[in-house]
């Protein structure tokens, strides 16, 4: 059955993209998608979010106001807000326009479920259902993290993916040979989509999608921890992230806008984690850090 959705499309300068995404989520959009284009020397983002079609005018008016109010926090103003009704099929066509099979790193290829029959690739396929949740593999933060997954995952590893969204990172890790992947997501709608994606990749025996409470109870010490959210949330989660990391284990933190990088590096350092490297794509930064094998004793 086709579902109807209200699509909110917001055009904004790059500095405001993260705040727009946050606002859309605050007002109940379980999923958002971002694309960028260059106009002269400026990068303009279009951030789309989806709400059920019967959401009601008052919520949309309040959301419009909240988006406009971002300018009062010293952020460059949102340029336009367009609201329209779409159904699932319209959304799928949009999605396919941007998410063709996409090679990532040396070993991975991200494919929409409609193209999953193509078995001609030496790469490991990760099938992602076009769902209205983060993580179709095209956003720079997802891409940066996937490149680390491609580089770091070895057979038999235990991996955690905190804030899994569509499940793409967790699935990629399992597809590359991780034997157990624990994925946490606080939002119910992306959790459902992540579970569907896990099934589509035949990885139910190796990837477990959970809410944060179940995750904290169940997650064992991990060789690799992935966290692609936003800087402030990573900083809040730093004690948990460090706690589930084995000594010698690695952590990849992404979703970080360049000017908020220090929030993350400081919070990881406060947990005794050692910075290994920082990678960047457009305005985004991804941090790789390691938990020392020996705790550092004060001199």
C-alpha positions as CSV (number, residue, x, y, z in Angstrom):
1,X,0.0,0.0,0.0
2,X,1.3,3.4,-0.8
3,X,1.7,5.8,2.0
4,X,1.3,9.6,1.7
5,X,3.9,11.9,3.2
6,X,4.4,15.6,3.7
7,X,7.8,16.5,2.4
8,X,9.6,19.5,3.8
9,X,12.4,20.7,1.5
10,X,14.7,23.4,3.1
11,X,17.4,25.2,1.1
12,X,20.1,26.6,3.3
13,X,23.8,27.5,3.3
14,X,26.3,24.8,4.5
15,X,26.7,26.4,7.9
16,X,23.0,25.9,8.7
17,X,22.6,22.4,7.3
18,X,23.2,20.6,10.6
19,X,20.8,22.8,12.6
20,X,18.1,22.4,9.9
21,X,18.4,18.6,10.1
22,X,18.1,18.8,13.9
23,X,15.0,21.0,13.7
24,X,13.3,18.6,11.2
25,X,14.0,15.7,13.6
26,X,12.8,17.8,16.6
27,X,9.5,18.2,14.8
28,X,9.0,14.5,14.1
29,X,10.8,13.8,10.8
30,X,12.2,10.3,11.5
31,X,14.3,10.6,8.4
32,X,16.0,13.3,6.5
33,X,18.2,13.4,3.4
34,X,20.7,16.1,2.4
35,X,22.1,17.0,-1.0
36,X,24.5,19.8,-1.9
37,X,25.1,21.9,-5.0
38,X,27.6,24.6,-5.7
39,X,26.6,28.0,-6.8
40,X,29.6,30.1,-7.6
41,X,31.9,29.7,-4.5
42,X,29.0,28.8,-2.2
43,X,27.7,25.4,-1.2
44,X,23.9,25.3,-0.9
45,X,22.2,22.3,0.8
46,X,18.7,21.0,0.2
47,X,17.6,19.1,3.3
48,X,14.4,17.1,3.0
49,X,12.4,15.6,5.8
50,X,9.2,13.6,5.8
51,X,6.2,13.6,8.1
52,X,3.0,11.6,7.8
53,X,0.5,13.3,5.4
54,X,-2.1,14.1,8.1
55,X,0.4,16.0,10.3
56,X,-1.7,19.1,10.6
57,X,-1.1,22.8,9.7
58,X,-0.1,23.9,13.2
59,X,2.9,21.6,13.3
60,X,4.0,22.8,9.9
61,X,3.6,26.4,10.9
62,X,5.6,25.8,14.1
63,X,8.3,24.1,12.1
64,X,8.5,26.9,9.6
65,X,8.9,29.4,12.5
66,X,11.6,27.2,14.1
67,X,13.5,27.1,10.8
68,X,13.2,30.9,10.4
69,X,14.4,31.4,14.0
70,X,17.7,29.8,13.3
71,X,18.9,33.1,12.0
72,X,18.5,34.6,15.5
73,X,21.2,32.1,16.8
74,X,23.8,33.7,14.5
75,X,23.4,31.1,11.8
76,X,23.0,32.2,8.1
77,X,19.3,32.3,7.3
78,X,17.4,29.4,5.7
79,X,16.8,30.4,2.0
80,X,13.5,28.7,1.3
81,X,11.1,26.1,2.8
82,X,8.9,24.2,0.3
83,X,6.2,21.8,1.6
84,X,4.4,19.3,-0.7
85,X,2.6,16.0,-0.5
86,X,4.4,12.9,-1.9
87,X,3.7,9.2,-1.9
88,X,6.1,6.3,-1.4
89,X,6.6,5.8,-5.2
90,X,7.5,9.5,-5.8
91,X,10.0,9.2,-2.9
92,X,11.5,6.0,-4.4
93,X,12.0,7.7,-7.8
94,X,13.7,10.7,-6.1
95,X,15.9,8.3,-4.2
96,X,17.0,6.3,-7.2
97,X,18.1,9.5,-8.9
98,X,20.7,10.0,-6.3
99,X,21.6,6.5,-5.1
100,X,22.7,4.4,-8.0
101,X,25.1,1.5,-7.2
102,X,28.0,3.3,-5.6
103,X,31.5,1.9,-5.0
104,X,33.1,2.8,-1.7
105,X,36.7,2.3,-0.7
106,X,38.3,-0.9,-2.0
107,X,35.8,-3.5,-1.1
108,X,32.3,-2.1,-0.8
109,X,29.4,-1.3,-3.2
110,X,26.1,0.3,-2.0
111,X,23.1,-0.8,-4.1
112,X,19.4,0.2,-3.9
113,X,17.3,-3.0,-3.4
114,X,16.0,-2.6,-7.0
115,X,19.5,-3.1,-8.4
116,X,20.5,-5.9,-6.0
117,X,20.3,-8.6,-8.7
118,X,23.5,-7.4,-10.4
119,X,25.9,-10.0,-9.3
120,X,28.8,-8.9,-11.5
121,X,30.8,-7.0,-9.0
122,X,34.0,-8.2,-7.3
123,X,33.0,-5.9,-4.5
124,X,30.9,-6.7,-1.4
125,X,27.3,-5.5,-1.9
126,X,25.4,-3.7,0.8
127,X,21.7,-3.5,-0.1
128,X,19.9,-0.5,1.2
129,X,16.1,-0.2,1.0
130,X,15.1,3.3,0.0
131,X,13.7,4.2,3.4
132,X,13.2,7.6,4.9
133,X,16.1,7.4,7.3
134,X,19.6,8.6,7.4
135,X,22.3,6.7,5.6
136,X,21.9,5.9,2.0
137,X,25.6,6.2,1.6
138,X,25.6,9.5,-0.3
139,X,26.0,12.0,2.5
140,X,29.7,12.9,3.1
141,X,29.6,11.8,6.7
142,X,28.3,8.3,5.8
143,X,30.8,8.1,3.0
144,X,33.7,9.0,5.2
145,X,32.6,6.4,7.8
146,X,32.1,3.7,5.2
147,X,35.6,4.3,4.0
148,X,36.9,3.5,7.5
149,X,34.6,0.4,7.7
150,X,36.1,-0.7,4.4
151,X,39.6,-0.2,5.6
152,X,39.3,-1.5,9.2
153,X,36.9,-4.4,9.4
154,X,38.5,-7.8,9.6
155,X,36.8,-11.2,9.8
156,X,35.6,-12.2,13.2
157,X,35.5,-8.7,14.7
158,X,32.9,-7.5,17.1
159,X,31.6,-4.1,16.1
160,X,29.1,-1.5,17.5
161,X,27.3,1.1,15.5
162,X,25.8,3.8,17.7
163,X,23.0,5.8,16.0
164,X,22.7,3.3,13.1
165,X,19.9,5.2,11.2
166,X,19.3,3.0,8.1
167,X,21.7,0.4,9.4
168,X,24.1,1.0,6.5
169,X,27.4,1.0,8.6
170,X,26.4,-2.0,10.7
171,X,25.4,-4.0,7.5
172,X,28.7,-3.0,5.7
173,X,30.7,-4.2,8.7
174,X,28.9,-7.5,8.8
175,X,29.1,-7.9,5.0
176,X,32.9,-7.5,5.3
177,X,33.2,-10.3,7.8
178,X,32.5,-8.9,11.3
179,X,31.0,-11.8,13.2
180,X,28.8,-9.7,15.6
181,X,27.5,-6.2,15.1
182,X,25.4,-4.4,17.7
183,X,23.5,-1.4,16.3
184,X,21.6,1.1,18.4
185,X,19.0,3.7,17.3
186,X,16.8,5.8,19.5
187,X,14.2,6.5,16.8
188,X,11.6,3.8,16.1
189,X,11.1,4.5,12.4
190,X,14.8,4.2,11.4
191,X,15.0,1.1,13.6
192,X,12.3,-0.6,11.5
193,X,14.0,0.4,8.3
194,X,17.4,-0.8,9.6
195,X,15.8,-4.1,10.5
196,X,14.4,-4.4,7.0
197,X,17.8,-3.6,5.5
198,X,19.5,-6.2,7.7
199,X,17.0,-8.8,6.4
200,X,17.5,-7.7,2.8
201,X,21.2,-8.4,3.2
202,X,20.6,-11.8,4.9
203,X,22.6,-10.8,8.0
204,X,20.1,-11.3,10.7
205,X,22.4,-13.8,12.5
206,X,25.1,-11.2,12.8
207,X,23.5,-7.7,13.1
208,X,21.3,-6.9,16.1
209,X,19.3,-3.6,16.0
210,X,18.3,-2.3,19.4
211,X,17.1,0.8,21.2
212,X,19.7,2.5,23.3
213,X,18.6,0.9,26.7
214,X,18.8,-2.6,25.3
215,X,22.1,-1.8,23.6
216,X,23.7,-0.6,26.8
217,X,22.7,-3.9,28.5
218,X,23.7,-6.2,25.6
219,X,26.8,-4.7,23.9
220,X,30.0,-6.6,24.7
221,X,33.5,-5.1,24.5
222,X,34.1,-4.2,20.8
223,X,37.1,-4.2,18.4
224,X,35.6,-1.3,16.5
225,X,33.0,1.3,17.5
226,X,31.2,3.5,14.8
227,X,29.3,6.6,15.8
228,X,28.0,8.8,12.9
229,X,25.7,11.3,14.6
230,X,26.6,15.0,15.4
231,X,29.4,16.5,17.5
232,X,27.3,17.3,20.7
233,X,25.8,13.9,20.9
234,X,29.1,12.1,20.3
235,X,30.5,14.2,23.2
236,X,27.6,13.2,25.5
237,X,28.1,9.5,24.5
238,X,31.9,9.5,24.9
239,X,31.9,7.7,28.3
240,X,29.7,4.9,26.9
241,X,31.7,4.7,23.6
242,X,34.9,4.4,25.5
243,X,33.4,1.8,27.9
244,X,32.3,-0.6,25.1
245,X,35.7,-0.4,23.4
246,X,38.3,-3.1,24.0
247,X,41.8,-2.0,25.0
248,X,43.6,-1.5,21.6
249,X,40.2,-1.1,19.9
250,X,39.4,1.6,17.4
251,X,36.6,4.2,17.3
252,X,35.3,6.2,14.3
253,X,33.3,9.3,15.0
254,X,31.6,11.1,12.2
255,X,28.8,13.6,11.4
256,X,31.1,16.4,12.7
257,X,31.1,19.9,11.1
258,X,34.6,21.3,11.0
259,X,34.1,24.1,13.5
260,X,32.7,21.6,16.1
261,X,35.7,19.2,15.8
262,X,37.3,20.2,19.1
263,X,34.1,19.3,21.0
264,X,34.6,15.7,19.9
265,X,38.4,15.5,20.2
266,X,38.3,16.9,23.7
267,X,35.5,14.5,24.8
268,X,37.5,11.5,23.5
269,X,40.7,12.7,25.1
270,X,38.9,13.1,28.4
271,X,38.1,9.3,28.2
272,X,41.8,8.6,27.7
273,X,41.4,7.7,24.0
274,X,44.3,8.6,21.6
275,X,43.7,10.5,18.4
276,X,44.9,8.5,15.4
277,X,43.8,10.7,12.5
278,X,41.2,13.1,11.1
279,X,39.7,12.9,7.6
280,X,37.7,15.4,5.8
281,X,35.2,15.7,3.0
282,X,33.7,19.1,2.2
283,X,32.8,20.7,5.6
284,X,32.7,17.4,7.4
285,X,35.3,15.7,9.6
286,X,35.7,12.2,10.8
287,X,37.9,11.2,13.7
288,X,39.7,7.9,14.2
289,X,40.9,7.2,17.8
290,X,42.2,4.3,19.8
291,X,41.8,3.0,23.3
292,X,45.3,2.4,24.7
293,X,46.1,-1.2,25.6
294,X,47.4,0.0,29.0
295,X,45.5,2.6,31.0
296,X,47.6,5.7,31.4
297,X,48.6,6.0,35.1
298,X,49.2,9.6,36.3
299,X,53.0,10.2,36.5
